[in-house]
Amino acid sequence: MDTSVSGVGVLDKVVRVLAALEGGPLTLGELVGATGLPRASAHRLAVAAEVHGLVRRDVEGRFALGLRLVALGRSASDGLALVEVARPALEALRADTGESVQLYVRQGDQRVCLASLESPHGLRTIVRVGEALPLDRGSAGMVLRSVPTLATGGWAESVEEREAGVASVSAPVRGDAGTVRAAVSVSGPVERTSRSPGRRYGPAVVRAARAVEAASG
């Protein structure tokens, strides 16, 4: 009996197809042999993955890994590298503020948390690594959308915009030509951060963002 690894059988089978193609292009028959999938299923999944650019056909019509995987791999690699160089600055920011600290990047119409360091306080903001949040709410969303409302000090703040009782302050991590690469954020309960969190944490968040820029070259 075919056992699902993730609990989502179709996804497991698509990954099986991609894994089989890691060794190079395969005919449909070879793909069936490598995956153990029924011929119809292997064909259906490979063609569906082809639509999304995860699989392509070579000049001989064989299935091969798609070029979209190159871009996805580069993005994943860049994200992991950014987390590594950003960690010292994020840890220093948490120590300075005593609040939870996050690093976000934009992904389409969402922001995704690449790194999350929790406050030592019992009452704290918790954002899980990999969690996708709305881009249109919260200070990090403002930064990643490049909304021209950053305070003079270079930070943005939000109070109970995404979640009741929570305030945040964020600053942009800029890359080449001044483009916004990521957002460094501090977040916590309003009772500690106040309703003007930027006044309290803005300079520290900006310093952390500049430190990340310097570390990432």
N, C-alpha and C positions, 0 to 999 in steps of 0.2 A: 504494500500500500504506500502511496506517495505521501510523505509527511512534510508538512509545511514548517519551515524554520522560523519565519516571522509571524505566522498566523494569517498572513495574506498570501494565499496560494499563487495567485497570478503574478504578484511581485516576485515571489521566490523563483518562479519559472522564467521570468524575464531576466533576472540576475543569472540564472543558470545558463541562459542563452549567451549573455554577454561574457560570462566567465569562459564558456567554451570557445568564444571567438578571440580570447586573449592570445592564443597561440598562433593566430593568423586566419585568413579567409577560409571558409568552409562551404562546400556545396550543401544543399538541403539534406541529402542523404548522410553526409558526414556530420552535420549538425544534429540530426536525429540520433546518430550513434554516440556522439559526445555528450548529449544531454539526457538520453534515455526517454525523451518525450515522444509521444505519438507524432507521426509525420505531420498530420493536420495541425496539431497544436504548435509544433515547432515552427511551421510555416506561418501560421497566424501571428504568433508572438514576434517573430523576426520581422515580419512586414509591418506590424504595428509599431515596433521599435524604430523601424526605418522612417516612418512618418515623423517621428519626433527627433530624428537625426542621431539616434543612439546606435543605429546600424545603417550600413550603406551596402551597395553592391560594387564589387570591383569590375574590371573590364571583362572578366570571364563570367560575370553574373553570380559570383559566389558572395555569400554574406560575409561582411567584415565589420569591425567596430566603426561606428560613425564619428564624424569629425566634431560633433557637438560635445563629445566626451573630452576632447582636448580643451575646450573652453571651460567645461565644468571642472576638470582636473586642475586647470590653472587657477580658477577662482578658489577652489578648496585649498590649494597650496598657498596662495597668497594670504588667505584668511588665517591659516595655521601659523604662517610666518609672522603675520601682524600680531597675533595673540602672544607669541613668544617674546617679541621685542617690546610689546606694550605692558607685559605683566609687572615689571618693576614699578612703572609709573602708576599703574592701577593699584598696586599694593600700597604705595606711598600715599595715594589719594585717599584710600580707605583709612589709613592710619591718621591722616590729617583731619578728616571729617568725622570719622566714626560711623559713617553711613555706608550703605550698600553701593557698589560701584559696578558699572557695566560698560562693555564695549559693543557698539552696534554697527552693522553695515546695512546698506540698502539692498533689497532684493525685490525688484519689481515695485509693487505698491505696498510692500511691507518692510519692516526693519527686523533684522535677525540678530539675536544676541550671540556674539562670538565668545565673550568672556563675562563671567559674573562672580564677583567677590561679595559675600554677604557681610552685613554689619554684625558686630559682636553682640549688639543689643537683642534682647528677646523679641521686642516688637521691631520688625524690620521689613524691608522690601525684598521679595524673593523673585528673581527672574531666572529661569533655567537656561542653560547654554543650549542653543539651537531653537529656542522659542521665537516664534514669529509674532510680532505685534503690529498694530495699525500704524501706518506712516503718517496719518493725518491727525494723530493725537499724541501729546507728550512732547517734551523739549527735544528729545533725540530725533523725533520725527521732523520737527522744525529744522533742525540742523541738517539732516540728511536730504531734506527737500530743498535746501538752500534758500529757505524763506528769508527775505531781507528784513528780519525783525530782530536780529541779534543785538543785544545791548552794546553800548559803547565798549565795554570790556571784552566783547567777543563771545559772550555766552547767551544761551536762551533758557528760559525757565517756564515751568508749567505747574499749576496747582490744581489738583483734583480734576485734571482734564481727561485722563485715561481711567483712573481708578479713584474712588472716593477715599479721602483721608491721606492721599499720597501726593507728594510734591517732588519735582526733579529739576536738575540743572544740567545742561549739556553744552559741550563745546566741540567744534569741528576739528578733525584730524585731516589736514590738507595734504594732497599729493602734488604731482606735477601740475604746473600752470594754475595752482590755487584751487584745483578741484577738490570737493569734499570726498575724502576716502572713507571716513568712519566718524563715529560720534562717541566721545567719552562722556559718561553720565554718572551723576550721583543722585540717588533717590532714597526717600525715607518718609516716615510719617510726618504729617503737617505739624503735629504737636512738638516735634523737635526741629524740623527744618524751617518752620514758620511759614507764613503766607508770602514771604518775599525771600525765597531760598537763594536767589541769585546774589543778593546782597551778602549773604553769609558764605556761600560756597563758590560763587562765580570765579573769583581769582584762582582758587585752588584747582578747579576743573580746567580752566584755561592753561594753567601751568602744566597739568598732567597731559593735556592734548599736545602742547608744544614739545614735551618730553618724548611722547610717542613719535611725533614727526621726526625729531632729531635721531631717535634710536633706529627708525626705519629708513633713514637716509633719504 
